[in-house]
Amino acid sequence: MACIRLLGTVTLLLPLLLSPASDSAQRIPPSAQNPRPAISIERPDEVQMQRKLQKQRLAKRAEDMKRDSQKLFDLATELKNYVDKSGENILSMDVIRKAEEMEKLARQVKNNMRAQ
């Protein structure tokens, strides 16, 4: 008698145990079940052209950084000359403009160095 009750209970609970608890929680989209890596088929000439363009961009970036750094150095020299010429209590508008121009250029150089 106990065996029949146990068998009946197992028979009733078995479908509940085998079925998913919640369709939304248990269901996995087909794309996530079998992820396939994206295969990029590129021709050798395209790869070579991309490398050439990357090399050109890096060369232009390096050239821009050299030019901007030289300009920053020149502005710093001019600023020092203006400060040396002015009195201790007087700052001319030229000094303030040069300092603002230096600040803007320094930010530009820093951002250009961070870019890849």
C-alpha positions as CSV (number, residue, x, y, z in Angstrom):
1,M,0.0,0.0,0.0
2,A,2.8,2.4,0.8
3,C,4.5,1.5,-2.4
4,I,1.4,2.4,-4.4
5,R,1.2,5.8,-2.7
6,L,4.8,6.5,-3.3
7,L,4.5,5.4,-6.9
8,G,1.4,7.7,-7.3
9,T,3.2,10.7,-5.7
10,V,6.3,10.2,-7.9
11,T,4.1,9.9,-11.0
12,L,2.3,13.1,-10.2
13,L,5.5,15.1,-9.3
14,L,7.7,13.8,-12.1
15,P,6.2,16.0,-14.9
16,L,6.6,19.0,-12.6
17,L,10.2,18.3,-11.9
18,L,11.1,17.7,-15.6
19,S,9.3,20.8,-17.0
20,P,10.9,24.2,-16.7
21,A,9.7,26.3,-13.8
22,S,9.2,29.4,-15.8
23,D,9.3,29.7,-19.6
24,S,10.9,33.2,-19.5
25,A,13.5,32.3,-16.8
26,Q,14.5,29.0,-18.3
27,R,14.2,29.7,-22.0
28,I,17.5,30.5,-23.7
29,P,17.5,32.1,-27.1
30,P,18.8,29.9,-29.9
31,S,21.6,32.4,-30.6
32,A,22.9,32.1,-27.1
33,Q,22.7,28.4,-27.0
34,N,25.1,27.9,-29.9
35,P,27.3,31.0,-30.2
36,R,29.2,31.0,-33.4
37,P,32.2,33.3,-33.7
38,A,31.8,35.8,-36.4
39,I,34.1,34.8,-39.2
40,S,35.5,37.7,-41.1
41,I,36.8,36.8,-44.5
42,E,39.0,39.5,-45.7
43,R,41.1,39.5,-48.8
44,P,44.8,40.1,-48.4
45,D,44.7,43.3,-50.4
46,E,42.1,44.7,-48.0
47,V,44.1,43.8,-45.0
48,Q,47.2,45.4,-46.5
49,M,45.3,48.6,-47.3
50,Q,43.9,48.8,-43.8
51,R,47.4,48.4,-42.4
52,K,48.7,51.1,-44.7
53,L,45.8,53.5,-43.7
54,Q,46.5,52.8,-40.0
55,K,50.2,53.5,-40.5
56,Q,49.3,56.8,-42.3
57,R,47.0,57.8,-39.4
58,L,49.7,57.1,-36.8
59,A,52.3,59.0,-38.8
60,K,49.9,62.0,-39.1
61,R,49.1,61.8,-35.4
62,A,52.8,61.8,-34.5
63,E,53.4,64.8,-36.9
64,D,50.5,66.7,-35.3
65,M,51.9,66.1,-31.8
66,K,55.3,67.3,-32.8
67,R,53.9,70.4,-34.4
68,D,51.6,71.2,-31.5
69,S,54.4,70.5,-28.9
70,Q,56.7,72.9,-30.7
71,K,53.9,75.5,-30.8
72,L,53.3,75.0,-27.1
73,F,57.0,75.5,-26.4
74,D,57.1,78.7,-28.5
75,L,54.0,80.0,-26.6
76,A,55.6,79.2,-23.3
77,T,58.8,81.1,-24.3
78,E,56.7,84.1,-25.4
79,L,54.7,84.0,-22.1
80,K,57.9,84.0,-20.1
81,N,59.2,87.0,-22.1
82,Y,56.0,88.9,-21.5
83,V,56.0,88.2,-17.8
84,D,59.7,89.2,-17.6
85,K,58.9,92.5,-19.3
86,S,55.8,93.4,-17.3
87,G,56.0,94.7,-13.8
88,E,55.3,92.7,-10.7
89,N,51.8,94.2,-10.2
90,I,50.8,94.5,-13.9
91,L,49.7,91.7,-16.2
92,S,48.8,92.7,-19.7
93,M,46.0,91.2,-21.7
94,D,48.6,89.6,-24.0
95,V,49.9,87.5,-21.1
96,I,46.4,86.3,-20.3
97,R,45.7,85.5,-23.9
98,K,48.9,83.6,-24.3
99,A,48.2,81.6,-21.1
100,E,44.7,80.7,-22.4
101,E,46.1,79.8,-25.8
102,M,48.7,77.6,-24.1
103,E,46.0,75.9,-21.9
104,K,43.8,75.1,-25.0
105,L,46.8,73.8,-27.0
106,A,48.0,71.7,-24.0
107,R,44.5,70.1,-23.7
108,Q,44.6,69.4,-27.4
109,V,48.0,67.8,-27.3
110,K,47.0,65.6,-24.3
111,N,43.8,64.5,-26.0
112,N,45.7,63.7,-29.2
113,M,48.2,61.6,-27.2
114,R,45.4,59.6,-25.5
115,A,43.6,58.9,-28.8
116,Q,44.6,55.7,-30.5
